[in-house]
Amino acid sequence: MHTPGAAASASGDATAPDPLAADARVLAENAVHVLRAGHELFQAEVATARGSLQALAIGALLAPVLLLGLWFSALALLLIGLHAAGLGWLAAGLLTCAVQILLLWTLLRAARRWASDLSLPRSRAFLLRLTQPQA
């Protein structure tokens, strides 16, 4: 004797839900959500990197200009201060040049000292060649 439920399951009734198909559909939906979220995250990271790169480019262009302006302004203030202290323009200018040469010499010596601390041998050799007096 056959029961109607047994006959329907044996013949492969299309109305019965397949648990494997439902799991595969849920898995596919979740994979699509993960891919969309990953794509949105990637686009947000690209936008952030683009903004950071623009800020770095502007800073890289402005920093040398600002540092040179600061350097020359400090030298001009020193020159004016020395002249106001009673030195003539020539003496104040010579003393300002001497101070600038002393500061540059100190910076060069510091660069030579830092060159010996570098870990990369090629960089160290290159910096030592730059800082060694030419024969």
Buried (B, 14 or more C-beta within 10 A) or exposed (E): EEEEEEEEEEEEEEEEEEEEEEEEEEEEEEEEEEEEEEEEEEEEEEEEEEEEEEEEEEEEEEEEEEEEEEEEEBBEEBBEEBBEEEBEEEEBBEBBEEBBEEEEEEEEEEEBEEBEEBEEEEEBEEBBEEBEEEE
